[in-house]
Amino acid sequence: MAQALDDDAQRLAELGYKQELSRTWSGFSNFAISFSIISILAGCFTTFGQAWNNGGPLAISVGWPLISAFILIIGFCMSELVSAYPTAGGIYWWAAKLGRPIHGWFTGWLNLVGLIAVTASVDYGCATFLNITIGRFSDSWAKGDALRQTFLLFAIILVLHALINIYSHRLISVLQNVSVWWHVFGAAAVVLILIFGPSKHQSVSFLFERFNNSGFGDGTTSGPTFWLYVLPLGFLLTQYTITGFDACAHVSEETHGAAKTAAKGLWQSIFYSAIGGWILLLAFLFAATDVDAVNKEFGFVGAIFTSSLSSSLATVIFGISTIGQFFCGMSCVTSMSRMTYAFSRDGAVPGWRLWSRVDKNRTPVNAIIGGCAVALLITLPALYAPPGSATPVAFLAVVSIAVIGLYLAFLIPIWLRLRAGDSFQPGPWTLGGKYKVLGWISVVEIAIISIYFILPIAPAGVPGNKGFTWTSVNYAPIAVGAVLIGIALWWALSARHWFTGPRRTVEDAEAAEPVA
C-alpha cells in the first residue's frame, strides 16, 4: 500500500499538485461516495411524484432503465477522463487541460453550482422525510406548519453534515462504506416489505399505464403535448437520482490507486444504482393499489406506503429512507467541499485563499462551511408552496438547477475529449475507439435534458397563464441563467486577464523526480 501511495503522489505531482489532502480512502470508499450520493433511498423517494404526475407508471418502469442507459454512457466517458487526470478538481481540471482556461472557468462554476444545489436538494428531501417520520410519533408535531418545520430540520441537517465533515475526516470514509450497505440492505428491506406487506398488488399491465396530472394538455395521455413535453418532464426522476457520480473524481486525491479505482468506482456506482433503483421503483408501483390516494397527495410516494401497509411498516420505510438520505447528504457535502477547495486552490472563487485553506487535519473546513451556507440560502423559497401542491416548486427548481449545472459541466470536457481525438493521452482505464460514438451520445443527451429542465413545471408557473403565481415558477432558468451571465461577464471584464487555469503547487523539477 505504501508503494501505491507513492505512485499516486507522483502522478499528482506530474499533474502539478503536491499531496495536501490525506490519502486514506480505499477503492471501495471511492465507489461508496458516488453510490451514496446517487442514493436510491433519496432520489427514488423524493422525486417519485415528478414521474408519477408526468407520465405515470410508464415514465418510471420504462423511463428509468432508458435514461439510466444514457447516464451510464456519460459515466463511461467520465471514467476515461478521471483515469487520465485523477485530481480533486475533477471535471474542471479536465476541461482546462483539454481546452483553454475559459473552458475550465465555465466548467468549474457550473460544477460548483450543481454540487451546492445537489447538497441543498438532498438535505431538504431528508428534512421532508424526517418531518413526516417525527409526525408519525407525535400528533402535535404532525399538526404543525410543515413547511417551516421542514426548513428548520433542513438547516439542522446541514449543520450536522458540516460538523461531521469538519471533525470526523477519518470517519467519513468509514461512514461511506456503512452507507453503501445501508442502501443495499435498506432498499432490499423496503422491497421485501412492499412484496409481503400489502394485501394485494397491481398487475404487470399497470406498469405501462400513463398519467398526466401535470395540468398541461388538459390531462391528455396521448398526442404531442404528452409525448414531447409532459413525459420527458417525468424523466427528471431518473436524471436527478443518478447524478453526483463525479464525486469519485473529487475525492481521487484521497484515494489509493485513483487512476484505476476512481474510474471503476464512477461507472460502477451508476450501474449498480440503476439496477437497484429500478427494482425499488417497480416495488413502489406494484404496491400502488390505491391510485386515488396517491393522486390526492400529488404523487407523493409516501401515500403508497400509508395506503397499502400497516402504520408500523410504513413508518419503518420512512425511517429507512430518512437515514439513507442523511448518508447521501453527508457525502454531498464531502464532494461539494472538495470541488470548492480545488477550484479555490486555482484562484477562481472570490476569497479563494479562505476557501482553499486546510486545517491541521488536512480538511478544507472553510469550504465546507461556505458551501453549506450557500445551500441554505438558495433553498429559502422552499418556505412557500403554491396552492394545490404538497411540494414547494422551489424544491423541484433546486433539483433542476442541480441536474442542469452538473450535466452541463459534464458536457464540456466530454466534448473537448471528442475534439482532442487521438491526441488525448488516456490513463490505464480507456474506452479505446468507442469514445467517439459514446461521446456524441452523451453530448446530445445532456443538451436535450438541459433544455427540458428549465421549462415550466406547472401551468401556474407560465407567465400570462390564468392563475399564474410566482410560487409556481421554476426558477432554475433564472438561477442558471444568472450564474452563466454573471460568470461570462466576470470572465470578459476581469478573469480572462488573470485566470490561467489550474495552478501548479509543485515545481516542475519536483514532478520529474521519483517519490522516495
GUTOR-558792 format. One record per residue: x, y, z of N, C-alpha, C in turn. Coordinates in steps of 0.1 Angstrom, whole numbers, plus 5000, padded with zeros to 4 digits. Each point is the difference from the previous one (the first is absolute). Example, Ala and Ser with C-alpha at 12.3 -4.5 7.8 and 13.67 -1.06 7.14 Angstrom:
2
513249435078499150125000500950125000 499650114993500950115000499250115008 
This chain:
516
500849885000499250125000500950125000 501150005006500950115000500550044986 500249904992500550024986498850074992 498849955003498850064993499950155003 500350035013499950145004501150084993 501249954999501150064993499650034985 499449904994499650014986499050114998 499050005009499050105000500550145001 500950025010500650135003500850044988 500749914994500850034988499250054988 498949924998499150044989499450145003 499650025012499450135004501050114997 501349985004501150104997500150024985 499949904992500150024986498950094994 498849995007498950094996500150145006 501050025009500350135005499750035014 499649905008499650025014500849925010 500250065011500649925011498949945008 500349895007499049925008499750085012 498950075001499550085011498949935008 499149944992498949935007500549865004 499449955011500449875005499549884991 501049924995499649894991499849875008 498849995005499649895009498949914995 499450044988498949934995500349884992 499349895002500249884991499150024987 500249914991499250004988498649985003 499649925010498649985003499450125006 500850085008499550125006499850104989 500850004989499850094989498749974993 499849874997498749964994498850045010 500349985013498950025009499550145000 500950104999499550145001499050034988 500349964988499150024989498749925001 500249885005498849915002499150075010 500650065010499250065011499450134995 500750084992499450124995498949974990 500249904991498949964991498849965009 500249925010499049975010498649974995 499749874997498649964996499150025012 500550015012499150035011499650145001 500750094992499750145000499250034988 500650014988499350044988498849924996 500049875002498849924996498850035009 500350055012498950045009499650144998 500950105000499750145000499550054987 500449944988499550054987499149904993 499549905007499149904995498750074994 499550105007498850074996500250074987 501250054997500250074987499749904989 500449885001499849904989498649955000 499449985012498649955002499150104993 500250135002499150104995500350034985 501249984996500450034986500349874992 499049934997500249874993499449885007 500050005013499549895008501049885000 499449885003500949885000500949984988 499550044988500949984988501350085002 499950125005501250095002501049945010 499549915008500849935010500549874996 499149914995500449864997500950004987 499650084990500850004988501050125000 499650115005500850125000501349985008 499949935012501249995008501149924993 499849884995501149924993500550084987 499050064993500450074988501050125003 499650085010500950125003501349955007 499849895008501249955007501149954990 499649954989500949954990500850124994 499350114997500750124996501050065010 499550005013500950055010501249915002 499949874998501149915001501050034989 499650034988500850044989500850135004 499450095006500650125005501149965010 499649915009501049955010501249944994 499849924990501249944993501050114995 499450104994500850114994500850075011 499350025012500750065011501049915007 499849875000500949915006501450004992 499950024987501250014992500850125004 499350115003500650135003500650005014 499349945010500650005013501249905001 500049904992501249914999501250084995 499850094991501150084994500450115010 499050065007500350125008499349985014 500649925009499449985013500350115010 499350114999500250125009498750045006 500150075012498950045007499150104992 500650084991499350094991499149934991 500349874997499149924992499750064986 498750014997499750044986500450144997 500250095010500550134997501449994995 500849925006501449984996500149944986 499149904998500049934986499850114989 499050085003499650104990501150104997 500750045011501150104998501249934993 500249875003501149934994499849984985 498849954997499649974986499750124991 499650115007499650124992500950125004 499450115003500650125004499550045014 500650105006499550055013498550035001 499550054989498650044999499149875002 500449894995499349885001500049955015 501250015006500149965014499150105009 500050134996499350105008498549965000 499449984989498549974999499749875006 500949904997499749865006500150015015 501050065005500150015015498850065007 499650114994498850075006498749924999 499849944988498849924999500049885009 501249945002500149895009499850045014 500650115004499850055014498650035003 499350074991498650045002499249875001 500249904991499349875000500249935013 501249995005500349935013499450075012 499950135000499450075011498549974999 499450004988498649984999499649855003 500949914997499849865004499949995015 501050065006500150005015498750055006 499550124995498850065004498849914998 499849944988498849924997500049875008 501249945002500049875008499750035014 500650105006499750035014498650055003 499450074990498650045001499149884999 500349904991499249884999500149925013 501249995006500249935012499250075011 500050135000499250075011498549974998 499549994987498649974998499649875005 500949904998499649865005500249995015 501050085005500250005015498750075006 499550104994498950075006498849915000 499849924989498949905000500249895010 501249955002500349905009499750045015 500550135003499750055013498550015003 499350054989498550025001499349875003 500549884996499449885002500149955014 500950075008500149975014499450115009 499750114994499550115008498950074992 498850005006498850064993500250155000 500550065011500150145000501050054990 501149934998501050034989499349994986 499249904998499449974988499050114996 499550075010499050114997500750134999 501350015001500750134999500250044985 500650124999500350064986501149914994 499649924990500949904994501250074993 499750114993501050074992501150055009 499650075011501050065009500749895008 499349905004500649895007501149934992 499649984987501049944991501250084998 499850134998501150094998500950015012 499449995012500850005012500949885001 499449884997500749885000501150004989 499750064989500950014989501350075005 499850115007501150085005500849925010 499349935009500749915010500849894993 499549944990500749894993501250064993 499950114994501250074993501150025010 499650055012501050035010500749875005 499249895002500549875004501049954989 499650014988500949954989501350084999 499950135003501250085000500949955011 499449985012500849965012500749874998 499249904994500649874998501250014990 499850084990501150014990501250075006 499850095009501150085006500749925010 499349935009500649945012500249854999 499549944989500149854999500649964987 501050074996500649974987500449864998 500649945010500449864998498849915001 499050045006498849925002499150004987 500250114992499250024988500149884991 501249954997500149894990499449875006 500049995013499349885007498550024998 499550125003498650024998499549984986 500950034990499649984986499849854998 500949925006499849854998498849955007 499750065012498749965007498850044992 500150124993498950054992499749904989 501049944993499849914989499149895005 500449945012499249885004498750045006 499850125005498750055004499150014988 500650054989499250024988499649864994 501049915000499749864995499049935008 500249995013499149925009498750085003 500150135000498950085002499050004989 500550014988499249994988499449864999 500849895003499549875000498849985010 500250065012498949995010498850074995 500150124994498850074995499349914989 500849944991499449924990499249885006 500749935010499349895006498750045008 500150125006498850055007498950024990 500350054988499050034990499549884993 500849895001499549874994499149935009 500449995013499249925010499050085008 500250135001499250095009498650024994 499850044988498650034995499249884998 498750025001499149884998499849974985 500350094992499849984985501050094993 500249974987501050074992499450034986 500650104994499650034986500449894990 499450004989500449904989501250064992 500649924992501150044992499650114990 498749994995499650104991499950145006 499950015013500050145006501450074998 501049924998501350064998500150094988 499149984990500050074988498950104998 499350025011498950105000500650144999 499250104995500550144998499150095008 500650095008499350105007500550144996 499150105001500450144997499350095011 500750015011499550095011500750135000 500750034989500950125000499250134998 498849994994499250124997500250044986 501049954993500250034986499249914991 499550054989499349924990498749955005 499350075009498749955006500049865004 501149955005500149875006500049884989 500250044988500149894989501349925002 499849874997501249915000500449954987 499650084990500449974986500350134993 500549994988500250124992501450065003 500450104992501350065002500350075013 499050065006500250075013500549905011 499349885000500449905010501349944997 500249954987501349934997501250094999 499850124996501250094998500250105011 499050025009500250095011499849945014 498849945002499749955013500949885004 500049904992500849885003501550035002 500750084992501450035003500250075013 499050085005500150065013500149905011 499349884997500149895010501349945001 500850014990501449945000500950075010 499650115005500850075011500249915011 499149915003500249905011501349924998 500349954988501249924998501250094998 499850114993501250094997500550065013 499150035009500450065013500649895009 499349895001500549905010501449954996 500249974987501449954997500850124995 500550075010500950114997500950025012 501050084999501050025011501149895000 500049924989501049895000501450064997 500150134997501350064998500850015013 499349965011500650005013501349915000 499949894992501249914999501250084996 499850104991501250084996500450105011 499050065006500350115010500849945012 499849875003500849955011501149914996 500450014987501149924994501350035007 500250125004501350035007500149945014 498949945004499949945013499949854999 500149954988499849864997501249934995 500349885005501149924996499849944986 501050004991499849954987498950074992 499950135001498950074995499849994985 501149994992499949994985499249884996 499949905008499249884996498749995009 500250025013498949985009498950114999 500450124997499050114999499249984987 500749964989499349974988499049895001 500449895007499049895002498950045009 500450075011499050045009498950094994 500450084990499050094994499049934992 500449924991498949934991499349895008 500749945009499349895008498950065009 500350125006499050065008498750034993 500150044987498950024991499349874997 500749904996499549874996499249935011 500649995012499349935011498850085006 500250134999498850095005498949994990 500349994987498949984990499249875002 500749905003499349875002499250005013 500750045011499350015013498850095000 500250124993498950105000498849954992 500249934989498949944992499249905008 500749915007499349905008499250075011 500650105006499250085011498850074994 500250064989498850084994498949904995 500449894995499049904996499249955012 500749995011499349965013499050105004 500450134998499050115003498849994991 500249984987498949994991499049885003 500649895002499249885003499250025013 500550085009499350025013499050124999 500050074989499150124999498649964995 499349935009498749954996498950105002 500350115008499050105002500550134993 499750004987500550114991499450135005 498750005004499450135004500750065012 500449915009500750055012501450074997 500749944990501250064995499850134993 499050004992499650134992499650115010 499349975011499650105009501250065007 501149935001501250065006501050044989 499550034988500850054989501149914996 499849875001501049914996501149975010 499850045013501049985010500149855003 501249955000500349865001499549945013 500050095011499549955013498649965000 499250054991498649964999499949854996 500949954993500049864997500249915012 500950055009500349925012498850015010 499550125002498950015010498749944995 499849994987498849944995500049854998 501249944999500149864998500649925011 500650075010500649935011499450045014 500449925010499650045013500850125004 499550075010500750125005501549975004 500249895007501449975004500949974989 499549934990500949974988500350124992 499050094999500250134992501050085008 500050005013500950085008501549954998 500149864999501349944998500650054987 499250004989500550054987500450145001 499250095006500450145001501350015008 500249925010501250015008501249954992 499949894992501149954992500450114990 499050064993500350104990500750125006 499550055012500550125006501549985003 500349885006501449985004500949994987 499549934990500750004987500350134994 499050095001500150144995501050085008 500149975013500950075009501549964996 500249874997501349964995500350074987 499050004991500250064987500450155001 499350085009500350145002501450025005 500449915009501450005006501049994989 499849914990500949974989500050124991 498850064998499950124991500950125005 500050025014500850105006501549974997 500449885002501449964997500450034986 499249964990500350034986500050154997 499050075005499950144997501250085006 500449965012501150075007501349984993 500249884994501349974993500050084987 498950014993500050084988500250155003 499450055011500250145004501550025003 500649915008501450005003500950014988 499749904990500949994988499850124991 498850054998499850124992500650125006 499950015013500650125007501549995000 500549885001501549984999500650064988 499150014989500550054988499650154998 499550065011499750145000498750054993 499149904998498850044992498850055008 500049975013498950045009500350125008 499150105001500350125008500449965014 501150065005500449965014500749864999 500649974989500649874998501049955011 500750105006501049965010499349945012 498850055003499249955011499549864997 499449984988499449874997501049894997 501250044996501049894997500949975012 499650055011500849975012499649875007 501049925004499649875007500650025014 499349935009500450005014501149905004 500349985012501149915004499749864997 498749974998499649864996499949994985 500450104993500050004985498650004995 499150075006498650004996499750154996 499350024989499650134995498850065008 500250045012498950045009499250124994 500750104996499350124995499249974988 500549914991499249964988498749935004 500149925011498849925005499050105005 500450105008499150095006499450094989 500850054992499550104989499049934991 500349884996499149934991498649975006 500149965013498749975007499250125002 500650125002499350125002499350044987 500749994989499350034987498949914997 500149875003499049904998498750045008 500250055012498950055008499350124993 500850094995499450124995499249984987 500549914991499349984988498749925002 499849955011498849925003498950085008 500350125003499150095008498650004993 499850014987498750004994499149885004 500749895005499249885003499150025013 500150125006499150035011498650034995 499950014987498750034994499649894990 498849955000499549904991498850064992 499949974987498950054992498749935005 498850074997498749945004499949874992 499449905007499749874994501249914998 501050025008501249924998500649975014 500449875002500649975013501550025000 500650034988501450014999500450144995 500850085006500450134995500749984987 499550084990500750004987501550035001 500350085011501450035002500849885001 499549895006500849885002500349944986 498949994991500349954987500950094992 499950135003500950104993501449985004 500349975013501349975004500549874994 499149914999500449874993500450024986 499250094993500350034986501350074999 500350095009501350075000501149905001 499849915009501149905002500249924988 499049954993500149924988500750084989 499450124998500650084989501450045002 500350055012501450045003501049894999 499749885006500949894999500249944986 498849984993500249944987500650094990 499750135001500750094990501550005003 500349995013501549995004500649874994 499249895000500549884994500250014985 499150074994500050014985501350064995 500550115006501150074995501349924998 500449925011501249924998499849884991 498749955000499849894990500150054986 499450124997500250054987501450044996 500850055010501450034997500849874998 499649895007500749884997499749954986 498850024995499649964987500950084990 500150135003500850094991501549965000 500549965012501449965001500349884991 499149914998500249884992501249925005 500849964991501249915003501150075007 499950135002501150075007499849995015 498849955004499749985014500949885006 500650025011500849895006499249945011 499549884998499149935010500849955012 499349975011500649945011499949854999 500149925010499949865000498649954996 498950085003498749964996499550084988 499849944989499750074988498949944992 499350084992498949964991500549954987 501350034997500549974986499350074990 499749944988499350064989498550035003 499549945010498650025003499650145005 501150085003499750135006499250094991 500149984987499350094990498549995001 499549884999498649985000499450025014 500749965010499550025014500050155003 501150074996500150145003498950084993 499749974988498950084993498649975006 499849875004498749975006499950085013 501150015008500050085012499750154998 500650054990499850154997498650034996 499449924992498650024995499149985012 500149905008499149975011500050125010 501250045003500150115010499450134995 500250034987499450124994498550005001 499449884997498649995000499450015014 500649945010499450005014500250145006 501150074996500250135005499050104995 499449984989498950084995498749975007 499749875002498849965006499850055014 501150005008500050035014500050145004 500050094989499850145003498650054996 499249904995498650034996499150015012 498950064999499050015012499649865004 499949985013499649875006498549995001 499350125002498650005002499450124991 498749994996499450114992500050135007 499849995014500050125008501350075000 501149944995501350065000500350064986 499050004991500250064987499550145000 500950104998499550145000498950024990 498950075004498950034991498949905001 500349885006498949905002499150055011 498749954999499150035010500449935013 500050075011500449945013501550005002 500750084992501550015001500350045015 501049945005500550035014501549985000 500750095006501550005000500549875008 499149955010500549895007499949874992 499450014988500049884991501150014989 500750115000501050024989501349915003 500449934989501249925000501250114999 500650035011501050114998501449944997 500149874995501249954995500650084989 499250044990500650074989500550145004 499350065010500450135006501449985007 500049905009501349985007501149964991 499849904992501149964991500450114990 499050074995500250114991500850115006 499650035013500850115007501449955003 500249885003501449955002500850014987 499449954989500750004987500350154996 499150095001500250144997501150065009 499849975013501050055009501449964998 500249874998501449954998500550044986 499150014990500450054987500550145001 499350095007500450145001501350015008 500049925011501250005008501349964992 499749894991501149964992500450114990 499150064993500350104990500650135006 499550045012500550125006501349995008 500249885006501149995009500849874999 499349885002500749885002500949954988 499650044988500849964988501450065001 500250105008501350075001500949935010 499449925009500849945011499849865002 498849944996499849865002500649924989 501049925004500749924990499749855001 499049965008499749865002500749955013 500149875000500749935012501450065003 500250035013501350055004500849895005 501349994997500949905005500350035014 500049905009500550025014501349935002 500549944990501449945001500850054988 501350005002500950054989500249894990 500250044988500249904989501149895004 501050055006501149915004499549895010 499150055009499549905010499249904993 499250044990499149914993500849894993 501250044996500849904992500749905008 500150035013500849915009499149895005 500549885001499249895005499850025015 498949965006499850025014500749885007 500750045010500849905008499249925008 
